[in-house]
Amino acid sequence: MTQTTETNDATQARAVRRTVVTCVSVVAGMIGLAYASVPLYDLFCRITGFGGTPIVGTAEAGTILDETVKVRFDANVSRDLGWRFAAEAPQVEVRIGETQTVFYRVSNPAEEPRAGVATFNVTPAVAGQYFVKLQCFCFTENTLAAGETMDSAVMFYIDPAIVDDPAARDISTITLSYTYFPSKNGEPLEGGEPITNAAAPVPTVTPPTL
């Protein structure tokens, strides 16, 4: 009887250890997946244009159509950051497939350095897969000294494939919206409410001579 009891106890102990190991493995896997899901989701959005995320391109369209579309530039800043942020022009009209460069200017009116990072999206969301950015300042942490001003460029084109998509071909206006948040270690801290169009205007942007 004693031997049988000891055998049963050993069997139960092994079962408990297996259960504990299995639970720990599942929890560790879930934590790893949670950390990996953010960059993977971001990569997925950049490749597919899902959720209004502009696609990141490496070459110009190669084909320019006669059709045009208006592109609006929305500039917002989190109240917690307090920067001033605006585009050189609130709107441009471009031919589909034509590469266009627009400059933004951001200023830090505070009396101490502040770090910020810009996030973005495109509306209507269906246009995200056809809005191709060749150059952008988004997701890059910038630290501005007190009173410092910085100019940044966005180079983009509208993919000619948009005219073949029944859900997107009738779009006449696309809005590219940026929001600057305070940041830490390159990650935005989305604690404050955005101030639409940065509340206070910044000086007119003059693109640098190339």
C-alpha positions in Angstrom: 0.0 0.0 0.0 2.8 2.4 0.9 4.6 1.8 -2.5 1.3 2.3 -4.4 0.7 5.6 -2.5 4.3 6.8 -3.3 3.8 5.9 -6.9 0.6 7.9 -7.1 2.2 10.9 -5.4 5.1 10.8 -7.9 2.7 10.6 -10.8 0.6 13.5 -9.5 3.8 15.6 -8.9 4.9 15.0 -12.5 1.5 16.0 -13.7 1.6 19.2 -11.7 5.1 20.0 -13.0 3.9 19.5 -16.6 0.9 21.7 -16.0 3.0 24.4 -14.5 5.6 24.3 -17.3 2.8 24.3 -19.9 1.1 27.4 -18.3 4.4 29.3 -18.0 5.2 28.5 -21.7 1.8 29.8 -22.8 2.1 33.0 -20.7 5.6 33.6 -22.1 4.4 33.0 -25.6 1.5 35.4 -25.2 3.9 38.1 -23.8 6.3 37.6 -26.7 3.4 37.8 -29.2 2.1 41.0 -27.6 5.5 42.6 -28.0 5.9 41.4 -31.5 2.4 42.3 -32.6 3.0 46.0 -32.7 5.9 46.1 -35.1 4.4 43.3 -37.2 1.1 45.2 -37.4 2.9 48.4 -38.3 4.8 46.5 -41.0 1.6 44.9 -42.3 -0.1 48.3 -42.5 2.9 49.9 -44.4 2.9 47.1 -47.0 -0.8 46.9 -47.6 -2.1 50.4 -46.8 -4.5 48.9 -44.2 -6.4 51.3 -42.0 -5.3 54.3 -44.0 -1.6 53.8 -43.6 0.3 55.1 -46.6 2.5 52.6 -48.3 6.3 53.2 -48.2 7.8 53.1 -51.7 11.3 53.1 -53.1 10.7 54.3 -56.7 8.5 56.7 -58.5 5.3 55.5 -60.2 6.7 55.6 -63.7 3.3 56.5 -65.1 1.6 59.9 -64.8 -2.1 60.2 -65.7 -4.1 63.3 -66.7 -6.5 62.8 -63.8 -5.8 64.9 -60.7 -6.6 64.6 -57.0 -6.4 67.1 -54.2 -4.2 66.3 -51.2 -4.9 68.1 -47.9 -2.2 68.3 -45.2 -3.4 68.1 -41.6 -1.0 69.1 -38.9 -1.7 68.3 -35.2 0.2 68.5 -32.0 -0.4 66.8 -28.6 -1.1 69.3 -25.8 1.6 67.6 -23.8 4.2 68.5 -26.4 3.1 72.0 -27.2 5.0 72.4 -30.4 3.9 74.5 -33.4 3.4 72.5 -36.5 2.2 73.3 -40.1 2.6 72.5 -43.7 3.9 74.9 -46.3 0.5 74.7 -48.0 -2.8 73.4 -46.7 -3.6 71.7 -49.9 -2.1 70.8 -53.3 -3.6 69.4 -56.5 -1.4 66.7 -58.1 -1.7 64.5 -61.2 -2.1 60.8 -60.3 1.3 59.2 -60.5 3.2 62.5 -60.3 5.8 62.8 -57.5 5.2 65.7 -55.2 7.3 67.2 -52.4 5.7 69.2 -49.5 7.6 70.7 -46.6 6.4 70.9 -43.0 7.8 73.2 -40.3 7.8 72.4 -36.6 8.9 74.8 -33.8 9.5 74.4 -30.1 8.3 77.6 -28.3 9.1 76.1 -24.8 12.0 77.2 -22.7 13.5 73.7 -22.5 14.3 71.0 -25.0 11.5 68.6 -25.9 11.4 65.3 -27.9 8.6 64.4 -30.2 7.7 61.8 -32.8 5.0 62.1 -35.6 2.4 59.5 -36.4 0.2 59.6 -39.5 -2.7 58.3 -41.4 -4.6 58.9 -44.6 -8.3 59.4 -45.1 -10.4 58.1 -46.6 -8.9 54.8 -45.4 -9.3 53.1 -48.8 -6.9 55.6 -50.3 -4.0 54.5 -48.0 -3.0 51.6 -50.2 -2.6 54.1 -53.1 -0.8 56.9 -51.2 2.9 56.0 -51.6 5.5 57.9 -49.6 9.1 58.0 -50.9 10.4 60.2 -48.1 8.9 61.0 -44.7 9.7 62.3 -41.2 7.2 60.0 -39.4 8.2 57.6 -36.6 11.6 59.4 -36.3 12.2 60.9 -32.9 13.3 64.6 -33.0 14.6 66.7 -30.1 14.2 70.4 -30.5 16.0 72.9 -28.3 14.2 75.8 -26.8 13.1 78.1 -29.6 14.4 75.7 -32.3 12.7 75.3 -35.7 13.0 72.4 -38.1 11.9 71.8 -41.7 11.0 68.3 -42.9 10.0 67.0 -46.3 7.3 64.6 -47.4 7.7 63.1 -50.9 4.8 61.1 -52.3 2.7 60.1 -55.2 -0.8 58.6 -55.8 -0.5 55.2 -57.4 -2.2 55.1 -60.8 -3.9 51.8 -59.8 -6.4 53.9 -57.8 -8.4 54.6 -61.0 -9.0 50.9 -61.5 -10.4 50.4 -58.0 -14.2 50.9 -58.0 -14.0 51.8 -54.3 -11.4 54.5 -54.7 -11.5 55.8 -58.3 -14.1 58.5 -57.5 -12.1 60.0 -54.6 -11.3 63.6 -55.3 -9.6 64.6 -52.1 -7.2 62.8 -49.9 -6.1 64.0 -46.4 -2.6 63.2 -45.1 -2.8 63.8 -41.3 0.2 64.0 -39.0 0.2 64.3 -35.2 3.3 65.0 -33.1 3.4 63.4 -29.7 5.9 63.7 -26.9 8.2 60.7 -27.1 10.6 58.6 -25.1 13.1 56.2 -26.6 11.6 56.8 -30.0 8.0 55.8 -28.9 5.1 58.2 -28.9 3.5 58.9 -25.5 -0.2 59.4 -26.5 -1.3 61.0 -23.3 -2.6 64.4 -24.4 -5.4 65.4 -26.7 -4.2 66.6 -30.1 -4.5 70.3 -30.9 -5.9 70.4 -34.5 -3.7 72.4 -36.8 -1.4 73.2 -33.9 -3.4 76.2 -32.6 -0.7 78.8 -33.1 0.6 79.4 -36.6 4.2 79.0 -37.6 6.1 81.2 -40.1 5.6 80.5 -43.8 7.7 77.5 -44.9 10.3 78.3 -47.5 11.7 75.0 -48.9 15.5 74.8 -48.8 17.4 75.3 -52.0 18.5 71.9 -53.4 
